[in-house]
Amino acid sequence: MTIRNVAGVSSIALALVLCAAGVSVADDSSIVTAKAKINSCADGSAVGTAVLVERPSAEGVKVVDVFLTIDRGQKALVAGKHGVHIHEIGNCTPCSAAGSHLDLGPHGHNVPVTENHPFHSGDLVNVSVASSGKGFAHTTTSRVALSAGNLSLFDADGSALVIHALPDLYCPDPTDPNCAGGGRAACGILQLIN
């Protein structure tokens, strides 16, 4: 795999994560990547990009590094933390078409969205957005995969990455409608790069 700038993630950041994980960049057969262009749910304007990189872990399971770059988020995202989740359907028109939080587990408890929260497959960490409208988040998850299999994000109807209006409080209280980040502020359809 040639390490390069992939949809807004610097080649240095990507190479550092892969090297720290002990992944040889010379062997690109074990690395799968996907991306999403994130747009505002209100007016469709560009908000940022997400890049997902699947790689083997030292324990032999696949893990996915998620890089989220917010670079034009002033209109869609107020300064502060925002919940980030992978949603179950690859459709953002309108943003509600993305369905609920992705939950690939044996129970599939995602309706209402607070059922089984924050243990959904698609529950990620918050992204912090500065007053300039810029932000960056990196997290690693073993709850999803980009390659084929039971944890794949790329089933018949795909998946989307949604940024919410409020922070995810990671609380399991089904009576709190804002527990999981409140309304949808931005959305992007995940697409395989390789």
Secondary structure, DSSP 8 states (H G I E B T S, - for coil): -----BTTB-HHHHHHHHHHTT--TT-GGG-EEEEEEEEETTT--EEEEEEEEEEE-TTSSEEEEEEEEESS-TTT--SEEE-EEEESSS--SSGGGG-SB---SSS---SSTTTTTT-STTB---EEE-TTS-EEEEEEESS-BSSSSTTBS-STT--EEEEESS-------TT-TTTT--SEEEEEE-EE--
